[in-house]
Amino acid sequence: MNYETTRVVPRFPLPKEKMKFVFAEGEKVFAVRDISRRGLGISLLEFDESLYFPTDYRCQAELKIDEEPMLVHVRVKRVNAWSVGFEFEDLDPAQEERLKAFVDPLHIGATLKLVDPRGAPGAFGTGLSAWYHGDSATDLYIWNDTRGGLRRALFSSGERFWEWEEGSGIATGKVELLEGDRTILHKDATPEVRTRALVRKVLEHAEVLDYRLVSFLKEKT
């Protein structure tokens, strides 16, 4: 079995989740690429921006996940040319509750919205039929066959993914974002129960999805 697959899928250009840092040269704002109650990751725009974030570097930054930004203390856990992963430190109870509510599958499902192809030129050029985007860096991609039937569905939330493909069944695993729209899916040896449960909960509360699509996808999880 091939445990690594490359997909070319669009990414939401202006996610609402952002992190603002203050350096000697001034402020820098980065898009949040994944978030959990324990930490988050940001995407870098320039190759040399990784130099701002050496491993174990501690700092304070402004996190925006809704209308009210909050100051959080973070420590760099991992860094590469195009992303940085942070661990939260010393969160107060109110901050913990805000993060808990934000990453709740019920909330994520309710925020899923259909992306208008007219607002994302070029995103649908690889045969993609529908794209839904929601909070917590969550995306659902749908590919149909020539008769309109479902051929493949890919759900990604933060660093985890779930995929169903006709003829291949389901897979779960870790998402690795590369430069541009290229994404590597590192598949688990066997589909992970926790990821499958997350997908089911999000689908159950995704009011934007047709109930027949929800029923079909839930059967496949």
N, C-alpha and C positions, 0 to 999 in steps of 0.2 A: 504493500500500500504506500502511496506517495503522501508523506505527511507535510508537504509544503507546496502551496499553490499560490500563484501570482494572479491577482485580479486587478483590473483597471476600473476603478469606480470613482465617481465625482465626490468632492468634499464640499461641504457648505462653506461659501466664501467668507461670510461674516457671522460666525457663531456669537451668541450673546454672552457666553462665558469667556471672561478675559482676566488676565493678571497684569497689574501695572507695577513696575519696579522703578526705583529711583537710583540712578548711578551718578557718578561725578560728572559724566557728560550730559546728563539730563534724564528725562523719563523715557521708558520704553514699555510698550503695551504688546502683549502676546496673546494669541488665541489659545484657549484651553482645549486640549485634544482628548483628555479623559479625566474623569474625576470620581472619587469615591469618598467615603467617610474618613479614610486614612491618609489620602493624599491626592495629588493630581499631576498631570503632565501638560506641558505647553509645547507648541510648535514654534520652531525658529524660522525666520525668514532669510537671514543671511548666514553664510557658512561660518563666519568668525564670531557669531553671537554666542556660540557655546563657550567661548573664553570668559564670558561673564559668570559662568556657573560651574566652578570646579567642584568635584565631588566633596560632600560634607559641608559645603558652603551654607551658612545660615544667614537668613535675612528676614525682613518684614516686607510684605507686599500687599497691594490692594486687590482683593478678589471680588469680581462682579459676577454674580449668578442670577441676580434679579434686580429690582429697582434700587436697592440699598446696598452699596459696596461694603465690604468688611475687611478690616486689617487682620492678616493672619501671619503667624510665624511659620516658616518652612525651612526644611533642610534638603539639600540636593542629594538624591539617592542614586541617580544614574544620569548620564549625559552622553549624547552622541552628536553628530554633525547637524541633525535636524530636529532634535527634541531634547527636553529635559524633564526628568521625573522628580517630584518633590514629595516629602513626607510632612504632614502637618505636625506642629509642635505646640503644646500648651493652649489648645483650644478651650474656650470657656463654654459652659453649658449651653448658652444661647447659640453660639456658633455651631456646636455639635448638633443641636436640634435643627438648625437651618439646613445643614448639609444632609442630615438624615432625611428630611422632607424632600430635598431637591433630588436625591438619587433614588427615592422610593419608586418602584416600578409603576405604581398607580399614577404618580405624577408624570413619569416619563411617557406612559401611554397616552395620557390626556394631552400632552404637548405635541404629539406627532402631527405633522402637517404635510400635505402634498406639496412638493416643490414644483412650481410652474416651469415647464420647459422653456418658456419665453424669457424667464428671468435667469436661466442658467445655460447660456449658449454653449454648445459643444458638449454638454454633460450627457446627452442622450445619443451620442454618435456611435456608441459601442453596442447598440442593440438593446439598451436598457429601456424597459417599458414604463416603469413608474419608480419614483423615489420619494420617500417620506423622511423628514428630518424632525428631530425633537431634542429636548434638553438632555444634558449629560452626554453630549457628543454621540447621540443615538441616531442611527440611520437604518432604514429598511429599503432594500433594493429588490425590484421585481423584474424578472425577464419572462416574457411570454414567447410561445412558439408561433409559427406562421398561421396557425388556426386560432390563436388567441388564448390557448390553454397555458397554464403556468408551467414553465420550464425550470426555473431556478429562483430561489429566494435567499437573500443574504441579509442577516440582521447583525449589526455591530453596535456595541455600546461600550464606550471606553476602549479597553484593551481586549475585550472578549468578543467572539463572534459565534453565530450559529448559522449554518447553511443547509438548505435542502436543495438537491438537484435530482431531476428525473433520471432514473437509471443508476444513480449513485447513492441515494439515501441521504442521511443527515450526517453532519460533522459539526464539532465545536472546537474551539481553540483560541489562540492568541493572535491578535492583529498587530502587524508591524507596518507602520506607515513609512513609505519611502518618499523621495522627492517627486513632485507632481502628483498625479492621480494613481500611481502604482502602489499596490498594497499586497503584502505577503501574508497569507493565512497559514499559521503554524498549527496544524491539526493535532488534537488530542488522540491518543491511541484508541480510546473509546469515548463516545460522546459524554460530556460531563453533565451530571444530573443537575447541578446548581445553575448552570447556564441555560439548560433547557427549561427549568422552572422559571427563571427570569423572563425568558422569551414569552412563555405562556401568560404570565402576569401582565406584561406590557401589552400583549395582543388583546387581552380581555378588556383593557381600558382604553384602547385606541379607537375612539369614536369615529375617526376619519375613515377607517377601513370598512369595506363591505363585509357584512357578517358571514357571507359564504367564503370569502378569502380567509377571514379569521378562523372559521371552523376548519378549513382545509389545513392551514398552517399549524393549528393547535394539534391536529391529528398527527402531524409529522414530527412534532417535538416529543 
